[in-house]
Amino acid sequence: MNSRGAGSGRVPSRRSCAGRFGPWLMALSVVLFAWSSAAAAGRIEGTITDVKTGEPLSGVNIVVKGTHLGAATDLDGHYLIPGVHPGSYDLQASFIGYKIAIRTDVRLKDGETVRVDFALEPTVLAIGQEVIFIGRKPLLDVEQTSTSRVMSSEDISDLVVESVDDILTQQVGVVSENNEIHIRGGRADENMYIIDNLSVKDPISGKGLGIYLSADAIKQLEVITGGFNAEYGEAMSGLVNVETREGGDTYSGSMSYKSDNIAGWPAGNQN
């Protein structure tokens, strides 16, 4: 007679149990992980408007820098970026015809919803040429490939200068010789000059026609001495980009005179 007997059932092995419940346990762990990740992630939302009119802007691109997250505003100028994990981020808003705005140090906690609104300022320059930082500007922009110096009208007013030529000669890597501007040791015709998004380089001599612009008429001046973008293919040594001031509601002006030690007066310029 068989010792096992007919009534003795077959005991399932440990391997067969693992094979039967393994897929279910794996699916359950994936669901729990996704649920915990969704619960910990936060959201960023807000509204983007025109700084002058206050009207909402649709189609504005919002990007969480350093990640693949982003969104676009709807017809009401509203945007929503879900799935943002806790941390500190920089938020960038860009739209054609407006200056790029970057809100720095946006902090999120577990499951928190942070509201970040933007009021974009119109511009006549190409997108990306003007960037406004809201908050603390980073010490190093890892996305910038060019070596540049940007000077505002306030910076220029602190200098003793009369024209773009005078401003350029005070920059690092720029030398003036025989009334010609040389950047990084290149020839004068290897520079490119742009005023209000228009090239003012003389096609015959190669010199810039806008370096004699008065310093009082400059809103912002940028000097790029290396790492040019593809749009500046004509520049080989340096690029000078000037944005002029716009008219206001009040009249303003300035007057200056030069003396050459006449009648005992000290030589110099007086403004």
VENNORHU-V583923 format. One record per residue. N is the residue number from 1. RES is the residue in three letters. SS is DSSP state (a for helix, b for strand, c for the rest). D_FIRST is the distance of its C-alpha to the first C-alpha in Angstrom with 1 decimal. Layout:
BEGIN
n res ss d_first
N RES SS D_FIRST
N RES SS D_FIRST
END
This chain:
BEGIN
n res ss d_first
1 MET c 0.0
2 ASN c 3.8
3 SER c 6.3
4 ARG c 8.8
5 GLY c 8.1
6 ALA c 10.4
7 GLY c 13.2
8 SER c 13.6
9 GLY c 16.6
10 ARG c 17.9
11 VAL c 20.7
12 PRO c 23.8
13 SER c 25.4
14 ARG a 28.9
15 ARG a 30.2
16 SER a 29.1
17 CYS a 30.9
18 ALA a 34.0
19 GLY a 34.0
20 ARG a 33.8
21 PHE a 36.4
22 GLY a 38.6
23 PRO a 41.0
24 TRP a 41.5
25 LEU a 42.3
26 MET a 44.7
27 ALA a 46.5
28 LEU a 46.8
29 SER a 48.3
30 VAL a 50.8
31 VAL a 51.9
32 LEU a 52.4
33 PHE a 54.4
34 ALA a 56.6
35 TRP a 57.1
36 SER a 58.1
37 SER a 60.5
38 ALA a 62.1
39 ALA a 62.6
40 ALA a 64.3
41 ALA c 66.6
42 GLY b 70.0
43 ARG b 72.6
44 ILE b 76.2
45 GLU b 78.5
46 GLY b 82.2
47 THR b 85.2
48 ILE b 87.6
49 THR b 91.2
50 ASP b 94.5
51 VAL c 96.5
52 LYS c 99.8
53 THR c 98.9
54 GLY c 95.8
55 GLU c 94.2
56 PRO b 90.4
57 LEU c 89.5
58 SER c 86.6
59 GLY c 84.8
60 VAL c 85.2
61 ASN b 82.6
62 ILE b 80.9
63 VAL b 78.9
64 VAL b 77.1
65 LYS c 78.3
66 GLY c 75.7
67 THR c 72.9
68 HIS c 72.1
69 LEU c 72.7
70 GLY b 75.7
71 ALA b 77.0
72 ALA b 80.1
73 THR c 82.3
74 ASP c 82.4
75 LEU c 85.5
76 ASP c 86.0
77 GLY c 85.9
78 HIS b 82.6
79 TYR b 79.7
80 LEU b 76.2
81 ILE b 74.0
82 PRO b 70.5
83 GLY b 67.8
84 VAL b 70.1
85 HIS c 68.4
86 PRO c 70.2
87 GLY b 72.9
88 SER b 76.6
89 TYR b 77.7
90 ASP b 80.9
91 LEU b 81.4
92 GLN b 83.6
93 ALA b 85.3
94 SER b 87.0
95 PHE c 88.9
96 ILE c 91.5
97 GLY c 95.0
98 TYR b 94.0
99 LYS c 93.7
100 ILE b 90.2
101 ALA b 89.3
102 ILE b 86.7
103 ARG b 85.6
104 THR b 84.4
105 ASP b 82.0
106 VAL b 80.1
107 ARG b 77.5
108 LEU b 74.3
109 LYS c 71.8
110 ASP c 68.3
111 GLY c 68.4
112 GLU c 72.2
113 THR b 74.5
114 VAL b 77.8
115 ARG b 80.8
116 VAL c 83.1
117 ASP c 86.1
118 PHE b 88.4
119 ALA b 92.0
120 LEU b 92.7
121 GLU c 96.2
122 PRO b 97.7
123 THR c 98.8
124 VAL c 100.6
125 LEU c 98.8
126 ALA c 95.7
127 ILE c 92.4
128 GLY c 91.3
129 GLN c 94.8
130 GLU c 95.2
131 VAL b 92.5
132 ILE b 92.8
133 PHE b 90.7
134 ILE b 90.1
135 GLY c 89.2
136 ARG c 89.2
137 LYS c 89.6
138 PRO c 87.1
139 LEU c 88.6
140 LEU c 87.0
141 ASP c 86.3
142 VAL c 83.5
143 GLU c 84.1
144 GLN c 87.8
145 THR c 88.6
146 SER c 92.4
147 THR b 94.8
148 SER b 97.1
149 ARG b 99.5
150 VAL b 100.2
151 MET b 103.4
152 SER b 104.2
153 SER a 107.7
154 GLU a 107.6
155 ASP a 106.9
156 ILE a 109.7
157 SER a 112.2
158 ASP c 111.8
159 LEU c 112.9
160 VAL c 116.5
161 VAL c 116.0
162 GLU c 117.8
163 SER b 115.7
164 VAL a 112.3
165 ASP a 113.8
166 ASP a 114.4
167 ILE a 110.9
168 LEU a 109.3
169 THR c 111.3
170 GLN c 109.8
171 GLN c 106.2
172 VAL c 104.3
173 GLY c 104.4
174 VAL b 107.4
175 VAL b 110.9
176 SER b 114.1
177 GLU b 116.6
178 ASN c 119.6
179 ASN c 118.7
180 GLU b 115.3
181 ILE b 111.8
182 HIS b 109.4
183 ILE b 105.8
184 ARG c 103.7
185 GLY c 106.4
186 GLY c 106.4
187 ARG c 109.3
188 ALA a 110.8
189 ASP a 109.8
190 GLU a 106.1
191 ASN b 105.8
192 MET b 104.8
193 TYR b 106.5
194 ILE b 105.2
195 ILE b 107.0
196 ASP c 105.3
197 ASN c 102.7
198 LEU b 105.4
199 SER b 106.1
200 VAL c 109.7
201 LYS b 109.8
202 ASP c 112.9
203 PRO c 111.8
204 ILE c 114.8
205 SER c 115.1
206 GLY c 111.5
207 LYS c 112.8
208 GLY b 111.7
209 LEU c 114.1
210 GLY c 112.8
211 ILE c 113.4
212 TYR c 116.8
213 LEU c 115.2
214 SER b 116.4
215 ALA a 114.1
216 ASP a 114.8
217 ALA a 113.3
218 ILE b 109.9
219 LYS b 107.0
220 GLN b 104.4
221 LEU b 104.6
222 GLU b 101.6
223 VAL b 102.0
224 ILE b 99.1
225 THR b 99.4
226 GLY b 96.1
227 GLY c 92.8
228 PHE c 94.3
229 ASN c 92.2
230 ALA a 92.3
231 GLU a 94.8
232 TYR a 97.4
233 GLY c 97.4
234 GLU c 101.2
235 ALA c 101.1
236 MET c 100.9
237 SER c 102.3
238 GLY b 102.2
239 LEU b 102.1
240 VAL b 104.4
241 ASN b 103.2
242 VAL b 105.7
243 GLU b 105.3
244 THR b 108.7
245 ARG c 109.4
246 GLU c 109.8
247 GLY c 112.8
248 GLY c 112.9
249 ASP c 114.9
250 THR c 117.4
251 TYR c 119.9
252 SER c 119.4
253 GLY c 120.9
254 SER c 121.9
255 MET c 125.0
256 SER c 125.5
257 TYR b 128.3
258 LYS b 128.7
259 SER b 131.4
260 ASP c 132.6
261 ASN c 134.4
262 ILE a 137.4
263 ALA a 140.1
264 GLY a 138.0
265 TRP c 134.9
266 PRO c 131.6
267 ALA c 129.9
268 GLY b 126.6
269 ASN b 125.1
270 GLN b 125.5
271 ASN c 123.4
END
